[in-house]
Amino acid sequence: MKKNLIITALSGLLLLGVVSCGLTIDSSSEEVSNSVGDSYAETSEISLPSSESNSTSSEVVGENHKYADSYYEIPEDTIEYVDGLSVSGALIDVNVDKQFVTGVSDTFSFSYTRNASATSNATSSNEDVFKIEKISETNYKIIPVHEGNAVLHITDSKGLDRYNHIVYVRDAMAQEEMEEYLSDVEYWVSYAGYGDSYKMTFLFDNQVAISGSLQGVAFSSYTATFKLFSQNDTEYIYTFDTDSQKNSSGLTGFNISKTGDFMYLQYTNGTAAIMFPNTRKVD
């Protein structure tokens, strides 16, 4: 129950496929806009801290990968917007600038909420970064190919733009690189419901200092030991040692994206909060 309420409270921040009915974004104007209604305006202003919106820099988290700037260049006149579409799946991730893992495909779908179109066309501005495979008229697969940034376009049967948004593709970090990256971030902060808040500072030797509050009441800060429990194509799943789990915070571990752009902080009943990296430490 708590996980569902937290995700609902964060629906304008990070909607990673948890809303089965999709995200409905509509406008009453044909004018291209950076926001569609107040709720979408809030969403469009939020980007994950490690994203490089409209950036041509080829330096990314983890190792400093050096690729051609063309993989990162975004046309200067690119305007992110949605016009009369209800979206679900990977498009929700795209909307909040979630980073896609190179080589890990995902699917998305959409439907028209006004001015329905008989046909649609979804394309990538740079197929060296990601490709689009059409499954049906409103169902597609996004295929991340190479680390970089490119724009996802959806046009209708009249050739009118219905969707433009930057897609960020990043390589997955190896476990050793990830654990070095965790401690290289100055600290991690949360966006949680119920007045809860968390701050995590990763130390060396798989130690993390945790502080925060539950429903506005601070719990005692403590240091936990974490270890890898499992992994999948897009996440590393870590658990805290048994003694740490006895703390009043009830935290049990975290799932972190393999690109390092966010993590789910876990407690006994599910997700406690979504954590984002603050600034990198300066040597």
N, C-alpha and C positions, 0 to 999 in steps of 0.2 A: 504493500500500500504506500509506504513512504517513498519508494523508488518512483512509482507512478506520479505521485504528487510533485516530487522534485522535478521530474522531467517535464511535467505540465508547466510548472512555474518557470522553467528554463526554455519553454518552447520558442521564445524569441531569440534565444542564444544559441542553442545547439540541439537540433532535432535530428538525431541520428537514427532515423528509421523506426522510431518508437510509436509514431502516430499512424496507425494502420490506414486511416481514411485519407491521409495526405495533408498537405498544407495548402489552403486555398488563398490565392492572392489575386485580387481583381482590381480593376480600375474603371472609372467611368469616362475617361478621357483618352483620346488617341495620342496625346502628347507623350513623347518619350520622357520618362521620369525616373529619378533614382529611387523613388519610393512609391508604393501603391497603397494608400491608406496609412493611418497612424501605426498600425501594428507592423506593417512591412517596413516602415521607416525605421523602427527600432531595430528590426532584424538586419537591415541593410547596412547599418552603421557599425555592426559588430563584426570584428574579424579576429581570428585566432592570433595570439601574439607572435607566432613564428612565421606567419604568412607575409609575403612580400608583395602587397598589392601594387600593380602597375610597375613592378621593379624590374630592372635589367641586370641586377646583381646576380652573379652565379655562385655566391657564397651562401651555403645553407647549413642547418644544424648538423652536428656531428662533424665528420671530416669536411674540409673545405673543398668540395668537389668543384672542379673548374671545367665547365662546359661552355660551348659557344653561346654568346649573348643572345643569339637568335632563339634559343630555347626559352628565354625568359622575357623577351620583348613582347609587350602588349600594345596594340595600336592606341595612340594617344586619345583618339576620339571614341574609345570604347566606353559605353555607358551601360552599367548593369541595371537591368530592369526586367520585370515580368508583366505581361499584359493579358489578362483574362485567362489565366491557366490555373488549374488545381494540380499540384505536383506531389510526387511521392518517391520513395526509394532514394537513389543516389542524388536526385536533384535537391532534396532537402539538405544533404551534406554539402552540395555545391553552394547552396544559398548562404551557408554560414562559414564558407571558406575552409571547410575541412580539407586536409591534405590527403590525397589519394596515394596509395602505395604502388610504386612501379611494378607492373606485371600482375596486379590483382584487379580483376574486372568486377564490375558491379552493374546492376540494372536500374532503370528508372522508367517511370510512366507519368503521363499527364492527361488531363482532359480539359476541354474548353468550357469555361464558365460563362462566356458570352461570345457572340460572333463566331459560332462553331465553324470549323473548317473540315471539309471532306478529306483533305490530305494534309500531311505535315512533312517537314524535312528537318532533321537535326544534324548539325555538322560541327566539325572542329576547325578552328582557325589555323591549327598547326598539327597535322597528323603525325609529325615526329614526336610530339608530346603526348597526345592521346587520340584515339580513334573512336568513332561511333559506328556501331553495328545496328541496323534496323531489324527489330524482331517483328513488329506489326506497326500499324499506323501511329499508335501513341505509346508504344513500348520499345525501348532501346537498351543497348548495352554500351557502357563506357569502358574503354580498354586503355588504361594508362601504359604508355610505351617507354617514355624517357623522362627523366627529371626535368622540370621546367614549368612554364605557365602558358596557357592558351585559353581561347574563349570558346564556350559552348553556345551555338546559335540554334534557335528553333524558329522556323518560318512556316507560315500557313500556305494554303493553296493559292492565295493571291500574292505570295511573295513578301508579305508583311512580317516584320520581325515581331515575334511574340515573347522571346526569351533571349537574353544575352547575359552571360556571367562568366567570370574568370574561373578556370579550373586549375588547381595547384597540384602538381605531381611531384612526389619526392621519393627517393630511394629509402628502403627499410634499413634501419641500423641493425648491425649485429649486436648480440647480447652485451659483449664487452664494451662496444662503443656506446650502447644505450646507458649502461651503468656509469660510464665516465661522463656522459652528457647530463645525467640526473644531478650529479654533484657539481657540474659546471654551471648549472642554472643557479642564480642567487637564491631564489626561493620560489615555491609554487603556491598559488592562491586559489581559493575556491569560489564557486557560485553555487549556493545551496539554498534550500527552502527552510521554513520554520524559524528563521533567524539564526540558523546554524552558520558557522564559518570555520574554515580550517586554513592553516598555514603549514607548509612542509619544507624543511631545509635538509637536503640530502648531504650527508657527510661522507667520509671514506669508510671502507670496509663494510659496505652494505648497512650503514646506519642512517637513520633519518630522525630528525627532531620534529616533533609534532606539537602544535598548539592550536587553540581555537575555543569555540563556545558552542553549546547546545541550547537552542531556544533562548539565546541571549545570555546564558550563564556560562562563564569560562570554566573549562575543565583543566585539570593539572597538566602542565606541559610534561612531555616525557620523550625518551629516545627509544625507538624500536629497531629491531634487526629485521631485514627483509631478505627473502630469497625467491628465486624463480620457481614457480609452481608448474606453469605450462605456457604454451604459446600457440597462436594460430597465424594465419596469413597476415593479419593486420595488427595484432596486439601481443605484448608480453604480459603475462599474468603473474603478479608477485603476491606473496603472503607475508604477513608479519609473524614473528615468533610467538609461541603460545603465551609467554609472560606478558608480552606487549598487548595481546588481545584481551587481557584481564583488566586493562585500564578502563576508566569510566567512559571514555569516548566510544568504546565498543567497535573500534575500527579493526578490520581483519586483513586488509591488503589493498592493492590497487591494480587496475588494468591500464596499461599505457600504450598509446598508439605507437607503432614502430617508426613513425616519422618524428615522434616526440612533440607533437603539437598540442596534445591534451591527455589527460588521464581520468579514469573513473576511480574515485576513492570508495572503497567498499566497507560495509559493516555487516553485521550478522544477518540482516534481512534484505540485503541488496545494495543499491548504490546510495552512498551518503552525500556525495557531491561530485561535481565536475571540476577538475583542477587544471589550471593553466600556468605555463612557465612565466615568471617575471623576467627581469633582465639577466643576461649572461654575466658571470663574474669577470672582473677585470684583473688580469695578472699584474 
